[in-house]
Amino acid sequence: MMEPFDPRSIINGGMLKQFAGQTVSIMVRVESVAGTTLLASSTDNQKLKINLPGELGAAQGAWVEVIGVPHGSDSIRAKEVIEFGGENIDFDTEGYNGMTHVLNNVKAFYRSG
């Protein structure tokens, strides 16, 4: 039986500090991976250091979703990392940033559908 997802907020890099200690989901582009440390850029060009739960085989330039807990404005302790097929993905960063803004600032609209 599958485990249910922990509730989490979908954010971008500029929102990390306001979600410190809470579970979040964030899309990042891989800059480098060394052991269990991922250096990445968020969709709004914030530089992030992510402590991984294990080794990651993603190539430089690949987009990954990180689910974890932020600590401060530039660090995340990852619970899970989901890879999205390599560096050739044409990811809509402007659309993603707009979505994070709507989801986190227009909650009455989002909850009422």
C-alpha positions as CSV (number, residue, x, y, z in Angstrom):
1,M,0.0,0.0,0.0
2,M,1.3,3.5,-0.9
3,E,2.0,6.0,1.8
4,P,0.0,9.2,1.5
5,F,2.0,12.4,0.7
6,D,2.8,14.7,3.6
7,P,1.0,18.0,3.1
8,R,3.4,20.5,1.5
9,S,3.5,23.9,-0.1
10,I,4.7,24.4,-3.6
11,I,7.2,27.3,-3.5
12,N,10.1,28.9,-5.4
13,G,13.5,30.0,-3.9
14,G,12.4,33.4,-2.8
15,M,9.8,31.8,-0.5
16,L,12.1,29.5,1.4
17,K,12.6,31.7,4.5
18,Q,8.9,32.0,5.1
19,F,8.4,28.2,5.0
20,A,11.3,27.3,7.3
21,G,10.5,24.1,9.2
22,Q,7.6,23.2,7.0
23,T,7.5,20.6,4.2
24,V,7.8,22.1,0.7
25,S,8.1,21.1,-2.9
26,I,10.4,23.2,-5.1
27,M,11.7,22.8,-8.7
28,V,15.4,23.4,-9.1
29,R,18.0,23.1,-11.9
30,V,21.1,21.1,-11.0
31,E,24.4,23.0,-10.9
32,S,26.5,20.3,-9.3
33,V,26.3,17.2,-7.1
34,A,29.0,16.1,-4.7
35,G,28.0,13.1,-2.6
36,T,24.8,14.0,-0.8
37,T,25.1,17.8,-1.5
38,L,23.2,19.3,-4.4
39,L,24.0,22.9,-5.5
40,A,21.1,24.2,-7.6
41,S,19.2,27.2,-8.9
42,S,15.5,27.7,-8.3
43,T,13.1,28.9,-10.9
44,D,13.5,32.5,-9.7
45,N,17.4,32.1,-9.9
46,Q,18.1,31.7,-6.2
47,K,21.2,29.7,-5.4
48,L,20.4,26.8,-3.1
49,K,22.3,24.1,-1.2
50,I,20.3,20.9,-0.7
51,N,21.2,18.1,1.6
52,L,20.1,14.9,-0.2
53,P,18.8,11.7,1.5
54,G,21.2,9.7,-0.7
55,E,23.2,9.8,-3.9
56,L,21.7,11.6,-7.0
57,G,22.6,10.8,-10.6
58,A,21.1,13.9,-12.2
59,A,23.3,15.7,-14.7
60,Q,24.2,19.3,-14.6
61,G,21.4,21.4,-16.1
62,A,18.7,18.8,-15.3
63,W,15.4,19.9,-13.6
64,V,14.5,18.0,-10.4
65,E,11.7,18.4,-7.8
66,V,12.9,18.5,-4.2
67,I,10.5,17.7,-1.4
68,G,12.0,18.6,1.9
69,V,12.3,21.1,4.8
70,P,13.9,24.6,4.3
71,H,16.4,25.9,6.8
72,G,17.0,29.6,6.3
73,S,16.9,31.3,3.0
74,D,19.1,29.1,0.9
75,S,19.2,25.6,2.4
76,I,16.9,22.6,2.2
77,R,17.1,19.1,3.9
78,A,15.6,16.9,1.2
79,K,13.3,14.0,2.0
80,E,12.8,13.0,-1.7
81,V,14.1,14.1,-5.1
82,I,12.3,13.4,-8.3
83,E,14.2,13.5,-11.6
84,F,12.6,14.8,-14.8
85,G,14.5,13.3,-17.6
86,G,17.7,15.3,-18.0
87,E,19.0,18.6,-19.1
88,N,16.9,18.9,-22.3
89,I,13.6,19.7,-20.6
90,D,12.1,23.0,-21.6
91,F,10.8,24.0,-18.2
92,D,8.5,27.1,-18.0
93,T,10.0,28.9,-15.0
94,E,7.8,32.0,-15.4
95,G,4.7,29.8,-15.3
96,Y,5.9,27.9,-12.3
97,N,6.7,31.2,-10.4
98,G,3.3,32.5,-11.3
99,M,1.7,29.3,-10.0
100,T,3.6,29.5,-6.7
101,H,2.4,33.1,-6.2
102,V,-1.2,32.2,-6.8
103,L,-1.1,29.1,-4.6
104,N,0.5,30.9,-1.7
105,N,-1.3,34.3,-1.9
106,V,-4.8,33.6,-3.1
107,K,-5.7,30.8,-0.8
108,A,-9.5,31.5,-0.7
109,F,-9.6,31.1,-4.4
110,Y,-7.5,27.9,-4.4
111,R,-9.5,26.3,-1.6
112,S,-12.9,27.1,-3.1
113,G,-11.9,25.8,-6.6
